[in-house]
Amino acid sequence: MQQGLGKRTTGGLGLILVFGGNGQLGRALARQSVLRGIKLLALSRSEGDITDPGAIESAIAQWPPDVVVNAAAYTKVDLAESNLDQARLSNEIGPGRLANACDRAGIPLIHLSTDYVFDGQKTEAYLETDPICPINVYGRSKAAGEDAVRSALDRHLILRTAWLYGEVGENFFNTILRLAVTRDELRIVADQHGSPTSARAIAEAILQIAPSLARTGTAYGTYHLTASGATTWHGFASRIIALSAAKIGRNPVVTPIRTVDFPSAAKRPLNSVLSSRKFAQAFDISLRDWADELPTVIAGAFGSSSPASRHVA
């Protein structure tokens, strides 16, 4: 259990209760809440399992919140192809149960979703009004989870983000740092496009909008929220290496490859760029360019331990 119980609160906001507190976003929310002096409790799965209706009810009763955030999910995209039941339980059934509990308690819910609800065939940034068409089990389970939340709870905010990364957790950023320690060459896909978005930036945005969610009249619904700008996995990896080479004492070559050269169990969308214009208009918040955000994450990653011991994906 991670707590952010600062002395100062924002806009009269009470407690924010986070399910999925051990994930990268849950941890980022806990850290940023301390800095902002916001009351927040991030629950691990053992403390608040969203697949267990009894556990959800118990957590909400024990720690009555003003806002609930669901950062819990099954995110192993390739393994989901052979673990459909587990993906559905965590990404569809669990969010529906949590939304039902929030509805009964009269609590708004922020639910995190993904760019993988789209097929990636659009050449421009995806809008919230674009039809979804997931191309893998993970994406289908997340799309079903969105529907479950919408059906159960009016006061919901579904946030679709993309290419989430941070100093902790299993993500592309940490994988690149780990591999850079031992490899002279990294072969990285260069024909998939997206906006690397830090968990810290998403956490800050959630904490900024939480006070308004606790009041009535908020523009609930589905929104996209990612960093500004776009790149490829190859471009992202190249920038990670450029900024961290001096710290790890190695500078491996980053070689571009095509998606077809890197077979995987699950298909990936070639275009994961999402337009965050609707969110900016509703809440007056825009995330900075991914390339400007990355140095901050790099600094945090090397602040307390070496990459060899910390960055294990």
C-alpha positions in Angstrom: 0.0 0.0 0.0 1.4 3.4 -1.0 0.1 6.5 0.6 0.3 10.2 -0.3 -1.3 11.9 2.7 -0.1 15.4 2.4 -1.3 18.2 4.8 -2.6 20.3 1.9 -5.4 19.2 -0.4 -6.5 20.6 -3.7 -9.9 22.2 -4.1 -11.4 20.5 -1.1 -10.7 17.1 -2.6 -10.8 14.2 -0.1 -9.2 10.8 -0.8 -8.3 9.4 -4.2 -8.3 5.6 -4.1 -6.2 3.8 -6.7 -6.6 0.2 -7.7 -3.5 -1.2 -9.4 -1.1 0.6 -7.1 1.9 -1.6 -7.8 1.9 -0.8 -11.5 3.9 2.0 -13.1 1.0 4.4 -13.1 -0.1 3.5 -9.6 3.4 4.2 -8.3 3.6 7.4 -10.2 0.3 8.6 -8.8 1.6 7.8 -5.3 4.8 9.7 -5.8 3.2 12.8 -7.4 0.4 12.9 -4.8 3.0 13.4 -2.1 4.6 16.2 -4.0 1.3 17.9 -4.5 0.0 17.3 -1.0 -3.0 15.3 -2.2 -4.6 12.5 -0.2 -4.2 9.3 -2.2 -4.1 5.6 -1.3 -2.6 3.2 -3.9 -3.8 -0.4 -3.3 -1.9 -3.4 -4.4 -3.8 -6.3 -5.9 -3.8 -8.1 -2.6 -5.4 -5.1 -1.0 -8.0 -4.4 -3.7 -8.4 -6.9 -6.4 -10.8 -5.5 -9.0 -11.7 -9.0 -10.1 -13.2 -9.7 -6.7 -16.5 -7.8 -6.0 -16.1 -8.4 -2.2 -12.6 -7.0 -2.2 -13.7 -3.9 -4.1 -16.6 -3.2 -1.7 -14.4 -3.8 1.3 -11.7 -1.4 0.0 -14.3 1.4 -0.7 -15.9 0.9 2.6 -12.6 1.0 4.5 -11.2 3.9 2.7 -14.2 6.0 1.4 -12.8 8.0 -1.6 -14.0 11.1 -3.5 -12.5 9.7 -6.7 -11.4 6.2 -7.8 -8.7 5.5 -10.3 -8.4 2.1 -12.0 -4.8 1.6 -13.0 -5.1 -2.2 -12.8 -4.9 -4.2 -16.0 -3.5 -7.3 -17.7 -0.8 -5.7 -20.0 1.1 -8.7 -21.3 0.1 -8.2 -24.9 1.7 -11.3 -26.4 0.7 -13.6 -23.5 -2.9 -12.4 -23.8 -3.2 -14.2 -27.1 -3.1 -17.5 -25.2 -4.5 -16.2 -21.9 -7.9 -14.9 -23.1 -9.7 -15.6 -19.8 -7.1 -13.9 -17.7 -7.1 -10.8 -20.0 -10.9 -10.6 -19.9 -11.0 -11.0 -16.2 -8.6 -8.1 -15.5 -9.4 -5.8 -18.5 -13.2 -6.3 -19.0 -14.9 -8.1 -16.1 -12.8 -6.4 -13.3 -13.4 -2.8 -14.6 -17.1 -3.5 -14.9 -17.3 -4.7 -11.3 -15.4 -1.7 -10.1 -17.6 0.7 -12.1 -20.7 -1.0 -10.6 -19.3 -0.6 -7.1 -18.6 3.1 -7.8 -22.1 3.6 -9.1 -23.6 2.2 -5.9 -21.3 4.4 -3.8 -21.9 7.5 -5.9 -18.2 7.9 -6.7 -16.7 9.0 -10.1 -14.2 6.6 -11.7 -11.1 7.3 -13.9 -10.4 4.3 -16.0 -7.2 3.9 -18.0 -7.4 2.4 -21.5 -5.2 2.1 -24.6 -4.4 3.0 -28.2 -4.7 -0.7 -28.9 -8.5 -0.4 -29.3 -7.6 0.9 -32.8 -6.2 -1.1 -35.7 -3.5 1.4 -36.6 -4.5 1.8 -40.2 -5.4 5.5 -40.0 -2.7 7.8 -41.3 -3.6 10.7 -39.0 -3.9 10.9 -35.2 -6.9 9.0 -33.9 -9.9 11.0 -32.4 -12.2 9.7 -29.7 -15.0 9.6 -32.4 -13.0 7.2 -34.7 -14.5 3.7 -34.7 -12.5 1.2 -32.7 -11.2 -2.0 -34.3 -8.7 -3.9 -32.0 -6.5 -6.4 -33.8 -5.3 -8.5 -30.8 -6.8 -10.1 -27.6 -5.4 -7.4 -25.4 -7.0 -4.6 -27.4 -10.3 -6.4 -27.6 -10.3 -7.0 -23.8 -9.6 -3.3 -23.2 -12.3 -2.2 -25.6 -14.7 -4.5 -23.8 -13.6 -3.0 -20.5 -14.4 0.5 -21.8 -17.9 -0.7 -22.6 -18.3 -2.3 -19.2 -17.4 0.9 -17.5 -19.8 3.0 -19.7 -22.7 0.6 -19.1 -22.3 0.6 -15.3 -21.4 4.2 -14.4 -22.4 7.6 -15.8 -19.7 9.5 -13.8 -16.8 7.9 -15.6 -13.7 9.3 -17.3 -12.0 6.8 -19.7 -8.5 7.9 -20.5 -6.8 6.2 -23.5 -3.1 6.6 -23.5 -0.2 5.1 -25.5 3.3 3.8 -25.2 3.3 4.3 -21.4 6.7 4.2 -19.7 8.5 5.2 -16.6 11.4 4.5 -14.2 9.8 1.5 -12.7 7.8 -1.4 -14.1 7.9 -3.6 -17.2 8.0 -1.2 -20.2 10.0 -0.4 -23.4 12.1 2.2 -21.7 13.4 -0.2 -19.0 13.9 -2.9 -21.5 16.1 -0.7 -23.7 18.2 0.3 -20.7 18.6 -3.3 -19.6 19.6 -4.6 -23.0 22.0 -1.7 -23.5 24.1 -3.0 -20.7 25.0 -6.2 -22.4 24.4 -5.7 -26.2 26.4 -3.9 -28.8 23.4 -3.7 -31.2 19.7 -3.2 -30.6 17.4 -4.0 -33.5 14.2 -1.9 -33.0 11.0 -1.7 -35.1 10.9 1.6 -37.1 7.5 1.4 -38.8 5.2 1.7 -35.8 4.4 5.2 -34.8 3.3 6.6 -31.5 3.8 9.1 -28.7 5.9 7.8 -25.8 4.0 9.0 -22.7 5.5 9.0 -19.2 3.5 7.6 -16.3 4.6 10.7 -14.3 2.9 13.0 -16.8 -0.3 11.0 -16.8 -0.3 10.9 -13.0 0.1 14.7 -12.8 -2.8 15.2 -15.2 -5.0 12.9 -13.3 -4.2 14.6 -10.0 -5.0 18.0 -11.7 -8.4 17.0 -12.9 -9.4 14.9 -9.8 -10.9 17.8 -7.9 -13.3 18.7 -10.7 -14.4 15.0 -11.0 -15.4 15.0 -7.4 -18.0 17.7 -8.3 -21.0 17.3 -10.5 -21.1 18.9 -14.0 -17.8 17.5 -15.1 -17.5 16.6 -18.8 -17.4 12.9 -18.3 -16.7 10.5 -21.2 -13.8 9.1 -23.2 -10.6 11.1 -23.8 -7.2 10.6 -25.4 -4.2 11.7 -23.4 -0.6 11.2 -24.6 2.5 13.3 -24.8 2.8 15.7 -27.7 4.7 14.8 -30.8 5.3 11.4 -32.3 8.1 9.0 -33.1 8.8 5.3 -33.8 10.0 2.7 -31.4 13.4 3.0 -33.2 13.3 6.8 -32.6 12.4 6.4 -29.0 15.1 3.8 -28.4 17.7 5.9 -30.1 16.9 8.9 -27.9 17.0 6.7 -24.8 20.4 5.5 -25.7 21.7 9.0 -26.6 20.6 10.4 -23.2 21.8 7.4 -21.1 25.0 6.3 -22.8 27.3 8.3 -20.6 25.5 7.0 -17.5 25.7 3.3 -18.4 29.1 3.5 -20.0 27.9 1.9 -23.2 26.6 3.2 -26.6 25.1 0.3 -28.6 24.1 0.8 -32.2 20.3 1.1 -32.7 19.4 -0.5 -36.0 16.0 0.0 -37.6 13.9 -3.0 -38.6 10.4 -3.6 -39.9 7.5 -5.1 -38.0 7.6 -8.1 -40.2 11.3 -8.7 -39.2 10.2 -8.9 -35.5 7.4 -11.6 -35.3 5.3 -11.6 -32.2 2.2 -13.5 -31.0 0.0 -10.4 -31.1 -0.4 -8.0 -34.0 0.5 -4.3 -33.2 -1.1 -1.2 -34.7 1.3 0.6 -37.0 -0.2 4.0 -36.0 -0.8 4.6 -32.3 -0.8 8.4 -32.4 -3.8 9.8 -30.5 -5.1 13.3 -30.6 -5.4 14.8 -27.1 -7.2 18.0 -28.4 -10.5 17.1 -26.7 -8.8 16.6 -23.3 -7.0 19.9 -23.6 -10.2 21.8 -24.5 -12.1 20.2 -21.6 -9.5 20.5 -18.9 -7.0 23.1 -20.2 -4.1 20.5 -19.8 -1.7 19.5 -22.5 1.3 17.2 -22.0 4.6 18.3 -23.3 6.5 16.8 -26.2 7.7 13.3 -25.5 11.3 14.3 -26.3 11.2 17.1 -23.7 9.8 14.7 -21.1 12.3 11.9 -21.6 15.3 13.6 -19.9 13.2 14.0 -16.7 12.5 10.3 -16.7 16.1 9.5 -17.5 17.2 11.6 -14.5 14.7 9.8 -12.2 15.8 6.4 -13.5 19.5 7.0 -12.5 18.7 8.8 -9.4 18.9 6.0 -6.9 20.3 2.8 -8.5 22.2 1.5 -11.4 20.3 0.3 -14.6 21.7 -3.2 -14.2 20.0 -3.7 -10.9 16.8 -1.6 -11.4 15.7 -1.8 -15.0 14.6 -5.4 -15.5 11.6 -5.9 -17.8 
